[in-house]
Protein backbone atom coordinates (compact mmCIF):
# COMPACT_ATOMS: atom_id res chain seq x y z
CA UNK A 1 0.00 0.00 0.00
CA UNK A 2 1.22 3.42 -0.89
CA UNK A 3 -0.65 5.60 1.59
CA UNK A 4 0.30 9.20 2.25
CA UNK A 5 1.23 10.35 5.74
CA UNK A 6 -2.10 12.18 6.11
CA UNK A 7 -4.02 9.03 5.18
CA UNK A 8 -2.05 6.95 7.72
CA UNK A 9 -2.72 9.55 10.42
CA UNK A 10 -6.43 9.59 9.55
CA UNK A 11 -6.64 5.79 9.67
CA UNK A 12 -4.99 5.87 13.11
CA UNK A 13 -7.48 8.52 14.31
CA UNK A 14 -10.39 6.43 13.00
CA UNK A 15 -9.08 3.42 14.95
CA UNK A 16 -8.82 5.54 18.10
CA UNK A 17 -12.38 6.84 17.57
CA UNK A 18 -13.59 3.28 17.18
CA UNK A 19 -11.88 2.27 20.44
CA UNK A 20 -13.71 5.15 22.17
CA UNK A 21 -17.01 3.47 21.36
CA UNK A 22 -18.23 5.77 18.59
CA UNK A 23 -20.24 4.09 15.82
CA UNK A 24 -18.59 6.38 13.22
CA UNK A 25 -21.45 6.15 10.74
CA UNK A 26 -20.50 8.22 7.69
CA UNK A 27 -23.99 9.73 7.36
CA UNK A 28 -23.75 10.93 10.97
CA UNK A 29 -20.22 12.29 10.72
CA UNK A 30 -18.57 15.44 9.48
CA UNK A 31 -16.02 15.37 6.68
CA UNK A 32 -13.05 17.53 5.76
CA UNK A 33 -12.51 17.01 2.06
CA UNK A 34 -12.59 13.23 1.68
CA UNK A 35 -11.68 12.51 5.30
CA UNK A 36 -14.39 11.48 7.74
CA UNK A 37 -14.02 12.78 11.30
CA UNK A 38 -12.81 10.01 13.63
CA UNK A 39 -15.93 10.59 15.78
CA UNK A 40 -19.56 11.04 14.72
CA UNK A 41 -21.06 14.52 15.00
CA UNK A 42 -22.55 13.84 18.46
CA UNK A 43 -19.30 12.40 19.87
CA UNK A 44 -17.38 15.29 18.29
CA UNK A 45 -19.74 17.68 20.07
CA UNK A 46 -19.29 15.84 23.36
CA UNK A 47 -15.49 16.01 23.08
CA UNK A 48 -15.50 19.72 22.22
CA UNK A 49 -18.02 20.40 25.02
CA UNK A 50 -15.73 18.64 27.49
CA UNK A 51 -12.80 20.82 26.40
CA UNK A 52 -14.98 23.95 26.63
CA UNK A 53 -16.02 23.02 30.17
CA UNK A 54 -12.40 22.74 31.31
CA UNK A 55 -11.78 26.22 29.87
CA UNK A 56 -14.93 27.59 31.56
CA UNK A 57 -13.83 26.17 34.92
CA UNK A 58 -10.27 27.49 34.42
CA UNK A 59 -11.80 30.95 33.98
CA UNK A 60 -13.55 30.55 37.34
CA UNK A 61 -17.03 30.17 35.89
CA UNK A 62 -19.24 27.53 37.51
CA UNK A 63 -22.29 25.91 35.95
CA UNK A 64 -25.37 25.27 38.05
CA UNK A 65 -26.27 21.62 38.56
CA UNK A 66 -29.76 22.28 37.18
CA UNK A 67 -28.12 23.37 33.89
CA UNK A 68 -25.95 20.23 33.87
CA UNK A 69 -29.10 18.15 34.21
CA UNK A 70 -30.94 20.19 31.55
CA UNK A 71 -28.05 19.84 29.09
CA UNK A 72 -28.03 16.06 29.52
CA UNK A 73 -31.82 15.87 29.13
CA UNK A 74 -31.66 17.90 25.91
CA UNK A 75 -29.23 15.43 24.35
CA UNK A 76 -31.25 12.48 25.60
CA UNK A 77 -34.43 13.83 24.00
CA UNK A 78 -32.66 14.48 20.70
CA UNK A 79 -31.41 10.89 20.72
CA UNK A 80 -34.72 9.41 21.94
CA UNK A 81 -36.92 11.23 19.39
CA UNK A 82 -34.59 10.10 16.62
CA UNK A 83 -34.39 6.53 17.96
CA UNK A 84 -38.20 6.23 18.11
CA UNK A 85 -38.55 7.75 14.62
CA UNK A 86 -40.64 10.59 16.06
CA UNK A 87 -38.37 13.37 14.85
CA UNK A 88 -35.28 13.08 12.73
CA UNK A 89 -32.05 14.68 13.79
CA UNK A 90 -29.23 16.13 11.75
CA UNK A 91 -25.50 16.44 12.26
CA UNK A 92 -25.66 20.05 13.37
CA UNK A 93 -28.25 19.28 16.08
CA UNK A 94 -26.34 16.17 17.14
CA UNK A 95 -23.20 18.30 17.44
CA UNK A 96 -24.93 21.02 19.51
CA UNK A 97 -26.69 18.60 21.86
CA UNK A 98 -23.47 16.59 22.21
CA UNK A 99 -21.63 19.81 23.02
CA UNK A 100 -24.10 20.62 25.81
CA UNK A 101 -23.84 17.08 27.19
CA UNK A 102 -20.02 17.22 27.13
CA UNK A 103 -20.11 20.45 29.13
CA UNK A 104 -22.49 18.85 31.63
CA UNK A 105 -20.42 15.66 31.96
CA UNK A 106 -17.22 17.46 32.88
CA UNK A 107 -19.06 19.97 35.05
CA UNK A 108 -20.56 17.13 37.11
CA UNK A 109 -17.22 15.31 37.36
CA UNK A 110 -15.50 18.52 38.49
CA UNK A 111 -18.23 19.17 41.08
CA UNK A 112 -17.69 15.69 42.49
CA UNK A 113 -13.91 16.18 42.44
CA UNK A 114 -14.20 19.49 44.30
CA UNK A 115 -16.50 17.95 46.93
CA UNK A 116 -14.38 14.82 47.44
CA UNK A 117 -11.16 16.79 47.81
CA UNK A 118 -12.83 19.64 49.71
CA UNK A 119 -11.52 22.31 47.40
DSSP file (Angstrom, degrees, kcal/mol; ACC not computed):
  #  RESIDUE AA STRUCTURE BP1 BP2  ACC     N-H-->O    O-->H-N    N-H-->O    O-->H-N    TCO  KAPPA ALPHA  PHI   PSI    X-CA   Y-CA   Z-CA
    1    1 A X              0   0    0      0, 0.0     2,-0.6     0, 0.0     0, 0.0   0.000 360.0 360.0 360.0 137.5    0.0    0.0    0.0
    2    2 A X        +     0   0    0      2,-0.0     2,-0.3     0, 0.0     0, 0.0  -0.646 360.0 165.7-114.7  73.1    1.2    3.4   -0.9
    3    3 A X        -     0   0    0     -2,-0.6     2,-0.1     1,-0.1     0, 0.0  -0.650  34.0-121.7 -91.4 144.8   -0.6    5.6    1.6
    4    4 A X     >  -     0   0    0     -2,-0.3     4,-2.1     1,-0.1     5,-0.2  -0.334  29.0-106.6 -75.8 166.3    0.3    9.2    2.3
    5    5 A X  H  > S+     0   0    0      1,-0.2     4,-2.5     2,-0.2     5,-0.2   0.905 121.0  53.1 -59.9 -42.8    1.2   10.3    5.7
    6    6 A X  H  > S+     0   0    0      1,-0.2     4,-2.3     2,-0.2    -1,-0.2   0.875 108.7  49.8 -63.6 -36.7   -2.1   12.2    6.1
    7    7 A X  H  > S+     0   0    0      2,-0.2     4,-2.3     1,-0.2    -1,-0.2   0.892 110.7  49.4 -68.2 -39.0   -4.0    9.0    5.2
    8    8 A X  H  X S+     0   0    0     -4,-2.1     4,-2.1     2,-0.2    -2,-0.2   0.896 111.9  48.7 -66.3 -39.7   -2.1    7.0    7.7
    9    9 A X  H  X S+     0   0    0     -4,-2.5     4,-2.5     2,-0.2    -2,-0.2   0.924 111.7  49.6 -63.7 -43.9   -2.7    9.5   10.4
   10   10 A X  H  X S+     0   0    0     -4,-2.3     4,-2.4     1,-0.2    -2,-0.2   0.896 109.4  51.1 -64.6 -39.6   -6.4    9.6    9.5
   11   11 A X  H  X S+     0   0    0     -4,-2.3     4,-2.1     2,-0.2    -1,-0.2   0.911 110.4  49.9 -62.2 -42.4   -6.6    5.8    9.7
   12   12 A X  H  X S+     0   0    0     -4,-2.1     4,-2.2     2,-0.2    -2,-0.2   0.922 110.7  49.4 -61.8 -44.4   -5.0    5.9   13.1
   13   13 A X  H  X S+     0   0    0     -4,-2.5     4,-2.7     1,-0.2    -2,-0.2   0.886 109.1  52.6 -63.2 -38.8   -7.5    8.5   14.3
   14   14 A X  H  X S+     0   0    0     -4,-2.4     4,-2.1     2,-0.2    -1,-0.2   0.897 109.0  49.9 -63.4 -39.3  -10.4    6.4   13.0
   15   15 A X  H  X S+     0   0    0     -4,-2.1     4,-2.1     2,-0.2    -2,-0.2   0.903 111.1  48.9 -65.1 -40.6   -9.1    3.4   14.9
   16   16 A X  H  X S+     0   0    0     -4,-2.2     4,-1.3     2,-0.2    -2,-0.2   0.927 110.7  50.8 -64.1 -44.3   -8.8    5.5   18.1
   17   17 A X  H  <>S+     0   0    0     -4,-2.7     5,-1.6     1,-0.2     4,-0.3   0.881 109.4  51.3 -59.8 -38.9  -12.4    6.8   17.6
   18   18 A X  H ><5S+     0   0    0     -4,-2.1     3,-1.5     1,-0.2    -1,-0.2   0.903 106.9  52.9 -64.5 -41.5  -13.6    3.3   17.2
   19   19 A X  H 3<5S+     0   0    0     -4,-2.1    -1,-0.2     1,-0.3    -2,-0.2   0.754 100.7  62.9 -66.1 -23.6  -11.9    2.3   20.4
   20   20 A X  T 3<5S-     0   0    0     -4,-1.3    -1,-0.3    -3,-0.2    -2,-0.2   0.567 121.5-106.5 -77.8  -8.4  -13.7    5.2   22.2
   21   21 A X  T < 5 +     0   0    0     -3,-1.5     2,-0.3     1,-0.3    -3,-0.2   0.544  69.3 146.0  97.7   8.0  -17.0    3.5   21.4
   22   22 A X      < -     0   0    0     -5,-1.6    -1,-0.3     1,-0.1    -2,-0.1  -0.594  47.5-142.6 -80.3 138.8  -18.2    5.8   18.6
   23   23 A X        -     0   0    0     -2,-0.3    -1,-0.1     1,-0.1    -5,-0.1   0.758  22.8-154.6 -72.9 -23.0  -20.2    4.1   15.8
   24   24 A X        -     0   0    0      1,-0.2     2,-0.2     4,-0.1     5,-0.1   0.781  18.4-179.1  56.9  33.5  -18.6    6.4   13.2
   25   25 A X    >   -     0   0    0      1,-0.2     3,-1.5     3,-0.1    -1,-0.2  -0.466  27.4-137.8 -63.7 129.3  -21.4    6.1   10.7
   26   26 A X  G >  S+     0   0    0      1,-0.3     3,-1.5    -2,-0.2    -1,-0.2   0.880 102.2  55.2 -57.9 -39.2  -20.5    8.2    7.7
   27   27 A X  G 3  S+     0   0    0      1,-0.3    -1,-0.3    13,-0.0    64,-0.2   0.635 112.1  44.9 -71.5 -10.9  -24.0    9.7    7.4
   28   28 A X  G <  S+     0   0    0     -3,-1.5    13,-3.1     2,-0.1    14,-0.4   0.070 104.7  81.6-115.7  21.7  -23.8   10.9   11.0
   29   29 A X  S <  S-     0   0    0     -3,-1.5     2,-0.2    11,-0.3    11,-0.2  -0.891  74.3-119.7-126.9 155.6  -20.2   12.3   10.7
   30   30 A X        -     0   0    0      9,-0.5     7,-3.0    -2,-0.3     2,-0.4  -0.557  27.4-151.3 -85.8 158.3  -18.6   15.4    9.5
   31   31 A X  E     -A   36   0A   0      5,-0.2     2,-0.5    -2,-0.2     5,-0.2  -0.976  14.6-156.6-130.6 145.1  -16.0   15.4    6.7
   32   32 A X  E >  S-A   35   0A   0      3,-2.8     3,-2.6    -2,-0.4     2,-0.3  -0.978  77.8 -48.3-116.8 114.1  -13.1   17.5    5.8
   33   33 A X  T 3  S-     0   0    0     -2,-0.5    -2,-0.0     1,-0.3     0, 0.0  -0.453 125.1 -22.8  54.5-120.1  -12.5   17.0    2.1
   34   34 A X  T 3  S+     0   0    0     -2,-0.3     2,-0.6    -3,-0.1    -1,-0.3   0.463 117.6 101.8 -95.6  -0.2  -12.6   13.2    1.7
   35   35 A X  E <   -A   32   0A   0     -3,-2.6    -3,-2.8     1,-0.0     2,-0.2  -0.747  63.3-143.8 -95.5 122.2  -11.7   12.5    5.3
   36   36 A X  E     -A   31   0A   0     -2,-0.6    -5,-0.2    -5,-0.2    -2,-0.1  -0.578  30.5-104.4 -76.3 139.0  -14.4   11.5    7.7
   37   37 A X        -     0   0    0     -7,-3.0    -1,-0.1    -2,-0.2     4,-0.1  -0.323  26.7-122.8 -57.5 147.6  -14.0   12.8   11.3
   38   38 A X  S    S+     0   0    0     -3,-0.1     2,-0.3     2,-0.0    -1,-0.1   0.636  97.6  45.2 -71.3 -12.2  -12.8   10.0   13.6
   39   39 A X  S    S-     0   0    0     -9,-0.1    -9,-0.5   -16,-0.1    -2,-0.1  -0.946  93.8-107.5-126.5 150.8  -15.9   10.6   15.8
   40   40 A X     >  -     0   0    0     -2,-0.3     4,-2.7   -11,-0.2   -11,-0.3  -0.154  44.9 -94.8 -66.0 172.2  -19.6   11.0   14.7
   41   41 A X  H  > S+     0   0    0    -13,-3.1     4,-2.1     1,-0.2   -12,-0.1   0.870 125.5  48.7 -62.0 -37.8  -21.1   14.5   15.0
   42   42 A X  H  > S+     0   0    0    -14,-0.4     4,-2.4     2,-0.2    -1,-0.2   0.939 114.0  45.0 -68.3 -46.2  -22.6   13.8   18.5
   43   43 A X  H  > S+     0   0    0      2,-0.2     4,-2.5     1,-0.2    -2,-0.2   0.869 111.8  53.6 -65.8 -35.4  -19.3   12.4   19.9
   44   44 A X  H  X S+     0   0    0     -4,-2.7     4,-2.5     2,-0.2    -1,-0.2   0.927 109.9  48.2 -61.4 -44.4  -17.4   15.3   18.3
   45   45 A X  H  X S+     0   0    0     -4,-2.1     4,-2.8    -5,-0.2    -2,-0.2   0.903 110.4  51.2 -61.7 -42.2  -19.7   17.7   20.1
   46   46 A X  H  X S+     0   0    0     -4,-2.4     4,-2.4     2,-0.2    -2,-0.2   0.939 111.1  47.8 -60.9 -47.5  -19.3   15.8   23.4
   47   47 A X  H  X S+     0   0    0     -4,-2.5     4,-1.9     1,-0.2    -2,-0.2   0.925 114.4  45.3 -61.1 -45.9  -15.5   16.0   23.1
   48   48 A X  H  X S+     0   0    0     -4,-2.5     4,-2.7     1,-0.2    -1,-0.2   0.896 111.6  53.2 -66.3 -39.3  -15.5   19.7   22.2
   49   49 A X  H  X S+     0   0    0     -4,-2.8     4,-2.4     2,-0.2    -1,-0.2   0.886 107.1  52.3 -61.1 -39.1  -18.0   20.4   25.0
   50   50 A X  H  X S+     0   0    0     -4,-2.4     4,-1.7     2,-0.2    -1,-0.2   0.915 110.8  46.8 -63.4 -43.0  -15.7   18.6   27.5
   51   51 A X  H  X S+     0   0    0     -4,-1.9     4,-1.9     1,-0.2    -2,-0.2   0.922 111.3  51.9 -64.2 -44.2  -12.8   20.8   26.4
   52   52 A X  H  X S+     0   0    0     -4,-2.7     4,-2.8     1,-0.2    -2,-0.2   0.899 106.6  54.3 -58.7 -41.7  -15.0   24.0   26.6
   53   53 A X  H  X S+     0   0    0     -4,-2.4     4,-2.8     1,-0.2    -1,-0.2   0.898 105.6  51.6 -63.0 -40.7  -16.0   23.0   30.2
   54   54 A X  H  X S+     0   0    0     -4,-1.7     4,-2.3     2,-0.2    -1,-0.2   0.913 112.0  47.6 -60.9 -41.0  -12.4   22.7   31.3
   55   55 A X  H  X S+     0   0    0     -4,-1.9     4,-1.6     2,-0.2    -2,-0.2   0.925 110.9  51.1 -64.8 -44.5  -11.8   26.2   29.9
   56   56 A X  H  <>S+     0   0    0     -4,-2.8     5,-2.2     1,-0.2     3,-0.3   0.931 112.8  45.6 -57.7 -47.4  -14.9   27.6   31.6
   57   57 A X  H ><5S+     0   0    0     -4,-2.8     3,-1.6     1,-0.2    -1,-0.2   0.875 108.4  56.2 -66.1 -36.8  -13.8   26.2   34.9
   58   58 A X  H 3<5S+     0   0    0     -4,-2.3    -1,-0.2     1,-0.3    -2,-0.2   0.810 104.3  54.7 -63.6 -28.8  -10.3   27.5   34.4
   59   59 A X  T 3<5S-     0   0    0     -4,-1.6    -1,-0.3    -3,-0.3    -2,-0.2   0.449 122.9-108.9 -82.6  -0.6  -11.8   31.0   34.0
   60   60 A X  T < 5S+     0   0    0     -3,-1.6     2,-0.4     1,-0.3    -3,-0.2   0.573  73.3 139.0  86.2   9.6  -13.5   30.6   37.3
   61   61 A X      < -     0   0    0     -5,-2.2     2,-0.4    -6,-0.2    -1,-0.3  -0.742  35.5-159.6 -90.2 133.2  -17.0   30.2   35.9
   62   62 A X        -     0   0    0     -2,-0.4     2,-0.4    -3,-0.1    45,-0.0  -0.901   8.3-139.6-114.8 143.6  -19.2   27.5   37.5
   63   63 A X        -     0   0    0     -2,-0.4     2,-0.0    44,-0.1     5,-0.0  -0.845  24.8-115.1-102.9 133.9  -22.3   25.9   36.0
   64   64 A X    >>  -     0   0    0     -2,-0.4     4,-1.8     1,-0.1     3,-0.6  -0.361  19.8-124.9 -65.6 145.0  -25.4   25.3   38.0
   65   65 A X  H 3> S+     0   0    0      1,-0.2     4,-2.7     2,-0.2     5,-0.2   0.865 111.2  60.6 -59.0 -36.7  -26.3   21.6   38.6
   66   66 A X  H 3> S+     0   0    0      1,-0.2     4,-2.3     2,-0.2    -1,-0.2   0.863 105.2  48.6 -61.0 -34.7  -29.8   22.3   37.2
   67   67 A X  H <> S+     0   0    0     -3,-0.6     4,-3.0     2,-0.2    -1,-0.2   0.889 108.1  54.0 -71.4 -38.5  -28.1   23.4   33.9
   68   68 A X  H  X S+     0   0    0     -4,-1.8     4,-2.1     2,-0.2    -2,-0.2   0.956 112.0  44.9 -55.1 -49.9  -26.0   20.2   33.9
   69   69 A X  H  X S+     0   0    0     -4,-2.7     4,-2.3     1,-0.2    -2,-0.2   0.918 113.1  50.2 -61.5 -45.3  -29.1   18.2   34.2
   70   70 A X  H  X S+     0   0    0     -4,-2.3     4,-2.5     1,-0.2    -1,-0.2   0.911 108.7  52.3 -60.8 -43.7  -30.9   20.2   31.6
   71   71 A X  H  X S+     0   0    0     -4,-3.0     4,-1.7     1,-0.2    30,-0.2   0.902 111.1  47.0 -60.5 -41.5  -28.0   19.8   29.1
   72   72 A X  H  X S+     0   0    0     -4,-2.1     4,-2.3    -5,-0.2    -1,-0.2   0.892 111.4  51.1 -67.2 -39.3  -28.0   16.1   29.5
   73   73 A X  H  X S+     0   0    0     -4,-2.3     4,-2.8     2,-0.2     5,-0.2   0.888 105.9  55.8 -64.7 -39.5  -31.8   15.9   29.1
   74   74 A X  H  X S+     0   0    0     -4,-2.5     4,-2.0     1,-0.2    -1,-0.2   0.934 110.5  44.1 -59.9 -46.3  -31.7   17.9   25.9
   75   75 A X  H  X S+     0   0    0     -4,-1.7     4,-2.6    22,-0.3    -1,-0.2   0.912 112.0  53.6 -65.4 -40.5  -29.2   15.4   24.3
   76   76 A X  H  X S+     0   0    0     -4,-2.3     4,-3.4     1,-0.2    -2,-0.2   0.933 109.4  47.8 -59.2 -45.6  -31.3   12.5   25.6
   77   77 A X  H  X S+     0   0    0     -4,-2.8     4,-2.7     2,-0.2     5,-0.3   0.882 109.8  52.3 -66.0 -37.1  -34.4   13.8   24.0
   78   78 A X  H  X S+     0   0    0     -4,-2.0     4,-1.5    -5,-0.2    -1,-0.2   0.947 115.7  41.5 -60.3 -47.1  -32.7   14.5   20.7
   79   79 A X  H  X S+     0   0    0     -4,-2.6     4,-3.1     2,-0.2    -2,-0.2   0.941 116.0  49.2 -63.8 -47.6  -31.4   10.9   20.7
   80   80 A X  H  X S+     0   0    0     -4,-3.4     4,-2.5     1,-0.2     6,-0.2   0.908 110.1  49.2 -63.2 -45.6  -34.7    9.4   21.9
   81   81 A X  H  <>S+     0   0    0     -4,-2.7     5,-2.5     1,-0.2     6,-1.7   0.871 115.7  44.9 -62.9 -36.6  -36.9   11.2   19.4
   82   82 A X  H ><5S+     0   0    0     -4,-1.5     3,-1.5    -5,-0.3    -2,-0.2   0.923 112.0  51.8 -70.6 -44.7  -34.6   10.1   16.6
   83   83 A X  H 3<5S+     0   0    0     -4,-3.1    -2,-0.2     1,-0.3    -1,-0.2   0.868 112.2  45.7 -60.2 -39.1  -34.4    6.5   18.0
   84   84 A X  T 3<5S-     0   0    0     -4,-2.5    -1,-0.3    -5,-0.2    -2,-0.2   0.339 112.0-120.2 -87.1   6.9  -38.2    6.2   18.1
   85   85 A X  T < 5S+     0   0    0     -3,-1.5    -3,-0.2     2,-0.2     3,-0.2   0.809  80.0 122.0  57.2  32.5  -38.5    7.8   14.6
   86   86 A X  S   <S+     0   0    0     -5,-2.5     2,-0.3     1,-0.3    -4,-0.2   0.855  82.8   4.1 -86.5 -42.4  -40.6   10.6   16.1
   87   87 A X  S    S-     0   0    0     -6,-1.7    -1,-0.3    -9,-0.1    -2,-0.2  -0.959  77.1-128.7-148.4 123.7  -38.4   13.4   14.9
   88   88 A X        -     0   0    0     -2,-0.3     2,-0.2    -3,-0.2    -6,-0.1  -0.333  21.3-148.5 -70.4 154.2  -35.3   13.1   12.7
   89   89 A X        -     0   0    0    -10,-0.1     2,-0.3    -7,-0.1    -1,-0.1  -0.683   4.8-149.0-113.2 171.0  -32.0   14.7   13.8
   90   90 A X     >  -     0   0    0     -2,-0.2     4,-2.7     1,-0.1     5,-0.2  -0.887  32.6-100.2-135.7 170.5  -29.2   16.1   11.7
   91   91 A X  H  > S+     0   0    0     -2,-0.3     4,-2.4     1,-0.2     5,-0.2   0.854 119.6  53.4 -63.4 -35.5  -25.5   16.4   12.3
   92   92 A X  H  > S+     0   0    0      2,-0.2     4,-2.4     1,-0.2    -1,-0.2   0.943 112.3  43.9 -64.5 -46.2  -25.7   20.0   13.4
   93   93 A X  H  > S+     0   0    0      2,-0.2     4,-2.8     1,-0.2     5,-0.3   0.895 113.1  52.0 -66.4 -39.0  -28.3   19.3   16.1
   94   94 A X  H  X S+     0   0    0     -4,-2.7     4,-2.3     1,-0.2    -1,-0.2   0.917 110.8  49.0 -60.6 -42.1  -26.3   16.2   17.1
   95   95 A X  H  X S+     0   0    0     -4,-2.4     4,-2.4    -5,-0.2    -2,-0.2   0.932 113.4  45.6 -63.3 -46.7  -23.2   18.3   17.4
   96   96 A X  H  X S+     0   0    0     -4,-2.4     4,-2.2     2,-0.2    -2,-0.2   0.934 115.6  44.8 -65.2 -47.3  -24.9   21.0   19.5
   97   97 A X  H  X S+     0   0    0     -4,-2.8     4,-2.2     1,-0.2   -22,-0.3   0.878 114.0  50.8 -67.6 -34.8  -26.7   18.6   21.9
   98   98 A X  H  X S+     0   0    0     -4,-2.3     4,-2.6    -5,-0.3    -1,-0.2   0.898 108.0  53.6 -64.1 -40.4  -23.5   16.6   22.2
   99   99 A X  H  X S+     0   0    0     -4,-2.4     4,-2.0     2,-0.2    -2,-0.2   0.925 109.4  47.2 -59.5 -46.6  -21.6   19.8   23.0
  100  100 A X  H  X S+     0   0    0     -4,-2.2     4,-2.3     1,-0.2    -1,-0.2   0.915 112.8  49.3 -61.2 -43.7  -24.1   20.6   25.8
  101  101 A X  H  X S+     0   0    0     -4,-2.2     4,-2.8   -30,-0.2    -2,-0.2   0.883 108.5  53.0 -65.7 -37.8  -23.8   17.1   27.2
  102  102 A X  H  X S+     0   0    0     -4,-2.6     4,-2.0     2,-0.2     5,-0.2   0.899 109.1  49.3 -63.6 -40.6  -20.0   17.2   27.1
  103  103 A X  H  X S+     0   0    0     -4,-2.0     4,-2.3     1,-0.2    -2,-0.2   0.939 113.2  47.3 -60.7 -46.8  -20.1   20.4   29.1
  104  104 A X  H  X S+     0   0    0     -4,-2.3     4,-2.6     2,-0.2     5,-0.2   0.902 108.7  54.7 -63.4 -42.5  -22.5   18.8   31.6
  105  105 A X  H  X S+     0   0    0     -4,-2.8     4,-2.3     1,-0.2    -1,-0.2   0.949 113.7  39.4 -57.6 -51.8  -20.4   15.7   32.0
  106  106 A X  H  X S+     0   0    0     -4,-2.0     4,-2.9     1,-0.2     5,-0.2   0.886 113.1  56.2 -69.3 -37.2  -17.2   17.5   32.9
  107  107 A X  H  X S+     0   0    0     -4,-2.3     4,-2.2    -5,-0.2    -1,-0.2   0.919 110.1  45.4 -59.2 -43.9  -19.1   20.0   35.1
  108  108 A X  H  X S+     0   0    0     -4,-2.6     4,-2.4     2,-0.2    -2,-0.2   0.922 113.1  49.7 -65.9 -44.5  -20.6   17.1   37.1
  109  109 A X  H  X S+     0   0    0     -4,-2.3     4,-2.6    -5,-0.2    -2,-0.2   0.912 112.0  48.5 -61.5 -42.2  -17.2   15.3   37.4
  110  110 A X  H  X S+     0   0    0     -4,-2.9     4,-2.8     2,-0.2    -1,-0.2   0.885 109.0  53.2 -66.7 -37.9  -15.5   18.5   38.5
  111  111 A X  H  X S+     0   0    0     -4,-2.2     4,-2.0    -5,-0.2    -2,-0.2   0.931 111.5  46.0 -60.2 -45.2  -18.2   19.2   41.1
  112  112 A X  H  X S+     0   0    0     -4,-2.4     4,-3.0     2,-0.2     5,-0.2   0.927 112.3  51.2 -62.9 -45.0  -17.7   15.7   42.5
  113  113 A X  H  X S+     0   0    0     -4,-2.6     4,-2.4     1,-0.2    -2,-0.2   0.917 110.4  48.7 -58.3 -45.5  -13.9   16.2   42.4
  114  114 A X  H  <>S+     0   0    0     -4,-2.8     5,-2.4     1,-0.2    -1,-0.2   0.861 114.4  45.9 -65.9 -35.4  -14.2   19.5   44.3
  115  115 A X  H ><5S+     0   0    0     -4,-2.0     3,-1.0     3,-0.2    -2,-0.2   0.942 113.2  48.3 -71.1 -47.6  -16.5   18.0   46.9
  116  116 A X  H 3<5S+     0   0    0     -4,-3.0    -2,-0.2     1,-0.3    -3,-0.2   0.897 120.1  37.3 -61.3 -41.7  -14.4   14.8   47.4
  117  117 A X  T 3<5S-     0   0    0     -4,-2.4    -1,-0.3    -5,-0.2    -2,-0.2   0.320 106.5-127.0 -96.4   9.3  -11.2   16.8   47.8
  118  118 A X  T < 5       0   0    0     -3,-1.0    -3,-0.2    -4,-0.2    -4,-0.1   0.893 360.0 360.0  49.6  51.9  -12.8   19.6   49.7
  119  119 A X      <       0   0    0     -5,-2.4    -4,-0.1    -6,-0.2    -1,-0.1   0.397 360.0 360.0 -99.6 360.0  -11.5   22.3   47.4
